[in-house]
Amino acid sequence: MAQMHLAAFLIAGPVAHSHALWRHPQTQLGFLQPDYYQQIAQVLERGKFDLLFFADRLAVSDRYGGDLQVGVQYGDQDAFRLDPVPVLSLMAASTSHIGLGATRSTTYYHPYQVARTFATLDHLSSGRAAWNVVTSVNNAEAQNFGLPEHLEHDRRYDRADEFLELTLKLWRSWQADALIFDQDAGTLADPTKVDYVYHQGEWFQSRGPLNVPCSPQGHPVIIQAGSSGRGKEFAARWAEVIFTIQPSLSLAQQFYTEMKSRLVAYGRSPDSCKILLAVMPFIGTTEAIAAAKQTEHNQLVHPLVGLSTLSNHLNYDFSQHDLDKPIEAVSVQGMRGIYDLIAHLSQTESLTLAEIGRRYGASVLVPQLVGTAVQVADQLEQLFQAQACDGFVISPAYLPAAFEEFVEFVIPELQKRSLFRVEYTGKTLRDHLNLSDSLEEAIL
């Protein structure tokens, strides 16, 4: 019987998809403390999660109204974030099995930096590293790196394609058996098994080789979340895990079928990439208690904070539109897939811009699952068996208690149904995800 995969979504700051997270009475305000993150990692590993990963961006938000006031005051998704890679190093030291993923942008980093960072993390975690690939979304990020505006949407993906090509070349510049460590003979490594890459492309040049030997997984697992047409093509070529937000079963099924077909078009097996659907659970001993927890959470969302994050995600200032009218057709250079979902919801549910902002602030459109542990497990099983996903990204409404509740109550129910592992059977993240080195053909 097929079993689902589980990932945990995190941001190294006070907000996740939930903009109420930092305000919630059950949240520990430890966002700047190492033991806070280590505790979360240990909880998730106790639940046998495949991985946790951190989303990231490179700017304080100021797209809404052209100023940082709303985002910083009310705590939108970009109010502040720590660099997730050092956080993962802390988590690696306090765990032994769970996969560890961090975001790095292909627009504002260089392939050599990223290749070195994640190869190092893969070594220090004994093969548990993952890279969440993003192309970044807004002008504030560009301005922090000395550029007047963000690169155009499709050109960001053109750059990202070459970025991945070079990064994989660098990861493979050391053969797996190059290290010898023959102390008697005085031979550290076989130089015939360490290769220059001599890459010269439109966007990047690099001689190589990487100065980090081949890591335990060969290369870290590649995570991606492209949802526009160009983003889906990028994900189909490169991703080994696709993280997606879909507000309904039918849309999730459509996305799943489309992406599996796109994988095949790139000569890849449908099983070479796991599609994980984001959900936000509210669990109670009764359905009424769970519903009350959801209501309490959603009422903590400030009316403008969701629109501030939405403006950042779409690289478009929504402060210039009437809050009491439906969202207008606009041209965005940020996350076009998110805009498509917003427009779809606005039309099908007759939502005003203010209502869109409240919903976006509550969960960034991540579906909220409400009920007892059995009912939440039922909903997960339905989505999984309906071929809407290969598993789930669990997004917390408060921390760390939301993960603790899921691990204590829902995981045993999934295990009882043989839908999820009882114990880890491998040591690396690739083992957990049943992945081989599926990108071997991508750079040939």
Sequence and secondary structure as in RCSB ss.txt:
>XXXX:A:sequence
MAQMHLAAFLIAGPVAHSHALWRHPQTQLGFLQPDYYQQIAQVLERGKFDLLFFADRLAVSDRYGGDLQVGVQYG
DQDAFRLDPVPVLSLMAASTSHIGLGATRSTTYYHPYQVARTFATLDHLSSGRAAWNVVTSVNNAEAQNFGLPEH
LEHDRRYDRADEFLELTLKLWRSWQADALIFDQDAGTLADPTKVDYVYHQGEWFQSRGPLNVPCSPQGHPVIIQA
GSSGRGKEFAARWAEVIFTIQPSLSLAQQFYTEMKSRLVAYGRSPDSCKILLAVMPFIGTTEAIAAAKQTEHNQL
VHPLVGLSTLSNHLNYDFSQHDLDKPIEAVSVQGMRGIYDLIAHLSQTESLTLAEIGRRYGASVLVPQLVGTAVQ
VADQLEQLFQAQACDGFVISPAYLPAAFEEFVEFVIPELQKRSLFRVEYTGKTLRDHLNLSDSLEEAIL
>XXXX:A:secstr
    EEEEEEESSS SS SSGGG TTB   TT HHHHHHHHHHHHHTT SEEEEE  SS    GGGSSHHHHHHT
 TTS    HHHHHHHHHHT SSSEEEEEEETTTS HHHHHHHHHHHHHHTTS EEEEEE    HHHHHHTT SS 
  HHHHHHHHHHHHHHHHHHHTSB TT EEEETTTTEEE GGGB    EE SS EE    SS   TTSS EEEE 
  SHHHHHHHHHH SEEEE  SSHHHHHHHHHHHHHHHHHTT  GGGSEEEEEEEEEE SSHHHHHHHHHHHHTT
S TTHHHHHHHHHHT  GGGS TTSB      SS HHHHHHHHHHHHHHT BHHHHHHHHHHHTT  EEEE HHH
HHHHHHHHHHTTS SEEEE  SSTBHHHHHIIIIIHHHHHHTTSS SS   SSHHHHHT   TTGGGG 
